[in-house]
């Protein structure tokens, strides 16, 4: 039976399951989300692809309902399409490698001490969304690629930027 982790972090509205996993990993003493997921019996990529088993395990570990995680999941539907928060999006209209975020949301996350660091919102994967709906400021983009973390460890990549 899968038990809730000893240290939990709150699921932020709009946060991707991959981001939630990265923050749980950090809060529980692991530097890499991929290492955390492997320890739990699934790959980080499985979360990134919206795998049902991985989402179920993460929900139990994080003490949240799976339905809450699924609201902001980015699911690969086919080679050319994703489903993001229930909306079909063509692959060409989504970015997963480029680091995009609202600096004010990140500052809020850090000041609110979410325990596991900054949370990635699912809308930040859509390049045509250029403004944060909450703060009405321009989203920041960083083209650097973290070879050690891969594209999905958002909280770790933000920490690597020194934020």
The 8 nearest C-alpha neighbors of each residue, nearest first, counted from 0:
[[1, 2, 59, 3, 56, 60, 39, 55],
 [0, 2, 59, 60, 3, 56, 4, 39],
 [3, 1, 60, 4, 0, 59, 62, 5],
 [2, 4, 60, 62, 59, 61, 5, 1],
 [3, 5, 60, 6, 2, 7, 61, 27],
 [4, 6, 7, 3, 27, 2, 60, 61],
 [7, 5, 4, 27, 26, 8, 23, 3],
 [8, 6, 61, 4, 23, 5, 9, 26],
 [7, 9, 114, 113, 23, 115, 10, 6],
 [8, 10, 11, 7, 113, 61, 19, 114],
 [11, 9, 19, 8, 12, 14, 63, 68],
 [10, 12, 14, 9, 13, 118, 120, 19],
 [13, 11, 14, 10, 120, 71, 67, 15],
 [12, 14, 120, 71, 121, 11, 15, 70],
 [15, 13, 120, 11, 119, 12, 121, 71],
 [14, 16, 71, 18, 17, 72, 121, 120],
 [17, 15, 19, 18, 68, 72, 20, 14],
 [18, 16, 20, 15, 19, 46, 47, 21],
 [17, 19, 21, 15, 16, 20, 119, 118],
 [18, 20, 16, 22, 17, 21, 23, 15],
 [21, 19, 23, 17, 18, 22, 24, 16],
 [22, 20, 32, 18, 24, 19, 23, 152],
 [21, 23, 115, 25, 19, 24, 20, 116],
 [24, 22, 20, 26, 25, 21, 115, 27],
 [25, 23, 29, 21, 27, 22, 35, 26],
 [24, 26, 29, 22, 115, 28, 27, 23],
 [25, 27, 115, 23, 24, 28, 114, 22],
 [28, 26, 24, 25, 6, 29, 23, 5],
 [27, 29, 25, 26, 24, 30, 23, 31],
 [30, 28, 25, 24, 31, 27, 35, 34],
 [29, 31, 25, 28, 24, 32, 155, 34],
 [30, 32, 34, 33, 29, 35, 24, 148],
 [31, 33, 21, 35, 34, 24, 152, 36],
 [32, 34, 36, 43, 31, 35, 37, 42],
 [35, 33, 37, 31, 32, 36, 38, 29],
 [36, 34, 32, 38, 33, 37, 24, 39],
 [37, 35, 39, 33, 38, 41, 34, 42],
 [36, 38, 40, 34, 41, 39, 35, 42],
 [37, 39, 35, 36, 40, 34, 41, 33],
 [38, 40, 36, 37, 41, 35, 56, 57],
 [41, 39, 37, 38, 36, 42, 53, 56],
 [42, 40, 37, 36, 39, 53, 45, 43],
 [41, 43, 45, 44, 36, 37, 33, 46],
 [42, 44, 33, 46, 45, 36, 47, 41],
 [43, 45, 47, 42, 46, 48, 151, 33],
 [46, 44, 48, 42, 50, 43, 47, 49],
 [47, 45, 49, 48, 43, 44, 50, 53],
 [46, 48, 44, 45, 49, 17, 43, 73],
 [47, 49, 74, 45, 75, 46, 50, 44],
 [48, 50, 74, 46, 47, 72, 45, 51],
 [49, 51, 45, 53, 52, 48, 46, 54],
 [52, 50, 54, 53, 55, 49, 46, 45],
 [53, 51, 55, 54, 50, 56, 41, 45],
 [52, 54, 56, 50, 55, 51, 46, 41],
 [55, 53, 57, 51, 52, 56, 58, 50],
 [56, 54, 52, 58, 53, 57, 65, 51],
 [55, 57, 53, 59, 58, 54, 60, 52],
 [58, 56, 60, 54, 59, 55, 61, 53],
 [59, 57, 63, 65, 61, 55, 56, 60],
 [60, 58, 62, 56, 57, 61, 3, 55],
 [59, 61, 3, 57, 4, 58, 62, 2],
 [62, 60, 58, 59, 63, 57, 3, 7],
 [61, 63, 59, 60, 3, 58, 64, 7],
 [64, 62, 58, 61, 65, 59, 67, 68],
 [63, 65, 66, 67, 58, 68, 62, 59],
 [64, 66, 68, 58, 67, 55, 69, 63],
 [65, 67, 69, 64, 68, 70, 63, 58],
 [68, 66, 64, 65, 69, 70, 63, 71],
 [69, 67, 65, 66, 70, 16, 71, 72],
 [68, 70, 66, 72, 71, 67, 65, 84],
 [71, 69, 84, 68, 67, 72, 66, 85],
 [72, 70, 84, 15, 69, 13, 121, 14],
 [71, 73, 69, 15, 84, 70, 83, 74],
 [72, 74, 83, 82, 49, 81, 71, 47],
 [75, 73, 49, 48, 82, 81, 76, 72],
 [74, 76, 81, 48, 77, 80, 82, 73],
 [77, 75, 81, 80, 74, 82, 78, 79],
 [78, 76, 80, 79, 75, 81, 90, 74],
 [77, 79, 80, 76, 75, 90, 81, 89],
 [78, 80, 90, 77, 89, 81, 91, 76],
 [81, 79, 89, 90, 77, 76, 88, 78],
 [82, 80, 75, 76, 88, 74, 87, 89],
 [81, 83, 87, 74, 86, 85, 73, 88],
 [82, 84, 73, 86, 85, 72, 81, 74],
 [85, 83, 71, 70, 86, 72, 82, 73],
 [84, 86, 83, 82, 87, 70, 71, 72],
 [85, 87, 83, 82, 84, 88, 81, 73],
 [88, 86, 82, 81, 83, 85, 80, 89],
 [89, 87, 81, 80, 82, 86, 90, 92],
 [88, 90, 80, 91, 92, 79, 81, 87],
 [91, 89, 80, 79, 92, 93, 81, 88],
 [90, 92, 89, 93, 79, 94, 88, 80],
 [93, 91, 90, 89, 125, 88, 126, 94],
 [94, 92, 125, 90, 124, 91, 126, 95],
 [95, 93, 124, 96, 125, 97, 126, 92],
 [94, 96, 97, 124, 150, 93, 151, 98],
 [95, 97, 150, 94, 98, 144, 151, 149],
 [98, 96, 142, 95, 99, 141, 94, 140],
 [97, 99, 141, 140, 96, 142, 100, 143],
 [100, 98, 140, 139, 123, 97, 138, 141],
 [101, 99, 138, 139, 123, 102, 140, 98],
 [100, 102, 138, 104, 103, 139, 131, 105],
 [103, 101, 105, 104, 106, 100, 139, 138],
 [102, 104, 106, 105, 101, 107, 134, 136],
 [105, 103, 107, 101, 106, 102, 108, 134],
 [104, 106, 108, 102, 103, 107, 117, 109],
 [107, 105, 103, 109, 104, 108, 110, 102],
 [108, 106, 104, 110, 105, 109, 111, 103],
 [109, 107, 105, 111, 117, 106, 110, 113],
 [108, 110, 112, 106, 107, 111, 117, 116],
 [111, 109, 107, 112, 108, 106, 113, 105],
 [112, 110, 108, 109, 113, 107, 106, 114],
 [113, 111, 109, 110, 114, 108, 116, 115],
 [112, 114, 115, 111, 116, 108, 8, 109],
 [115, 113, 112, 26, 116, 8, 22, 25],
 [114, 116, 22, 26, 25, 113, 23, 8],
 [117, 115, 114, 113, 154, 22, 109, 118],
 [116, 118, 108, 154, 105, 109, 119, 115],
 [119, 117, 18, 14, 154, 120, 116, 11],
 [118, 120, 14, 18, 15, 153, 121, 117],
 [119, 121, 14, 13, 122, 123, 15, 118],
 [120, 122, 123, 15, 71, 13, 124, 14],
 [123, 121, 124, 120, 125, 128, 13, 83],
 [122, 124, 121, 125, 99, 120, 100, 128],
 [125, 123, 94, 122, 93, 121, 95, 126],
 [124, 126, 93, 123, 127, 128, 122, 94],
 [127, 125, 128, 124, 93, 129, 94, 92],
 [126, 128, 125, 129, 92, 93, 130, 124],
 [129, 127, 126, 125, 130, 123, 122, 131],
 [128, 130, 138, 127, 137, 126, 131, 123],
 [131, 129, 137, 136, 138, 135, 128, 132],
 [130, 132, 135, 133, 134, 136, 101, 138],
 [133, 131, 135, 134, 130, 136, 128, 129],
 [132, 134, 131, 135, 104, 136, 130, 103],
 [135, 133, 136, 131, 132, 103, 104, 130],
 [136, 134, 131, 132, 130, 133, 137, 138],
 [137, 135, 130, 134, 131, 138, 101, 132],
 [136, 138, 130, 129, 131, 139, 135, 101],
 [137, 139, 101, 100, 130, 129, 131, 99],
 [138, 140, 100, 99, 101, 137, 102, 141],
 [141, 139, 99, 98, 142, 138, 100, 97],
 [140, 142, 98, 143, 97, 99, 139, 144],
 [143, 141, 97, 144, 98, 140, 96, 99],
 [144, 142, 141, 145, 97, 98, 96, 140],
 [143, 145, 146, 142, 150, 96, 97, 149],
 [144, 146, 148, 147, 149, 143, 150, 156],
 [147, 145, 149, 148, 144, 150, 143, 156],
 [146, 148, 145, 149, 144, 31, 150, 156],
 [149, 147, 145, 146, 152, 150, 31, 156],
 [148, 150, 146, 145, 151, 147, 152, 144],
 [149, 151, 96, 152, 95, 148, 145, 144],
 [150, 152, 153, 149, 17, 47, 95, 148],
 [153, 151, 155, 154, 21, 32, 148, 150],
 [152, 154, 156, 155, 151, 18, 157, 119],
 [155, 153, 157, 117, 156, 152, 116, 21],
 [156, 154, 158, 157, 153, 152, 159, 31],
 [155, 157, 159, 153, 158, 154, 152, 160],
 [156, 158, 160, 154, 159, 155, 162, 153],
 [157, 159, 155, 161, 160, 156, 162, 154],
 [160, 158, 156, 161, 157, 155, 162, 154],
 [161, 159, 157, 158, 162, 156, 155, 141],
 [162, 160, 158, 159, 157, 156, 155, 154],
 [161, 158, 160, 157, 159, 105, 106, 109]]
